[in-house]
Amino acid sequence: MSGQLPTVLILASGRGERFTASGGSGSKLQALLQGKTVLQHTVDAVHASGLPYHLETASHPGMGDSIAAAVRATPHATGWLILPGDLPLIQPATLHAVAQALAHHAVVRPTFEGQHGHPVGFATLCRDALQSLKGNQGAALVVAAYCAIELVVTDAGAVTDIDTLADLQRVAQRLAWQATPAGA
């Protein structure tokens, strides 16, 4: 069955300029949250989903270039879920929900409380369009061209990314709260 599952493309090649501009030091993906890096939290969620994945870490000029490179690196994929590496709260169930919806639609975009989130799913018929992406716009043009369907999810992790030091601190507080035993 794994041949029928889309591949999660974890994008981990951004420069994180907003993070350093906000006072963060180093790469936001290497910032620690409860003893693990932001990127490791994201990778762990993808691994727990059981979906195949590709970690794109090479340096690229923009997100579009990163997506194109990751799609080219996975020529046998049966679709892709594009997931930035800075979503440490993403839930495996959300990855599965997008993967399942992708079986019936060309492009699937999860939404949480009206906000567009990740991962955005793309069927194989989007391959050429994804491989030709360039620049910082990501896959917005492909999403528009294929009339993405919106999939309502209950996972705040689909929209909780780390762009600034304040974002990192909010996520750290949330993880600490989740780790506190009930009634403590």
Helices and strands as residue ranges (DSSP letters): G 2-4, E 7-11, H 17-21, G 28-30, E 32-33, E 36-37, H 38-49, E 53-56, H 63-72, E 80-84, H 92-102, E 107-112, E 115-116, E 120-122, G 124-126, H 127-131, H 140-145, E 149-152, G 156-158, H 165-179
